[in-house]
Amino acid sequence: MKLIVQIPAFNEEATIAQALRDLPKKIDGITSIETLVIDDGSSDRTAEVARKAGATHILQLRSHRGLSASARTSSSTPTPTINTTRRTWRASSCRSSKAPRKW
């Protein structure tokens, strides 16, 4: 079974790398652990730092929408359309944006 750990983040440049490092690398019964950082319109380098720290997927919202909207965005979008190659999809709207079909 694959586990995707969702981490909502807003201006967390200083702490996101440590948060990613603190996650377990192995869990009994889990074959794969991936991370999804939801950058909620940060004005700092949260997404860049998360990418360098090894985040598997990054979803960057264009504007700050709050924790609830970030969670709804990540749960309503299938993971493969967000990011499968460590690229960033910039969402302009929680419900209407679509990631490019081919990367």
Secondary structure by P-SEA (a helix, b strand, c coil): cbbbbbbbbccccccaaaaaaacccccccccbbbbbbbccccccaaaaaaaaacccbbbbbcccccaaaaaaaaaaccccccccccbbbbbcccccccccccc
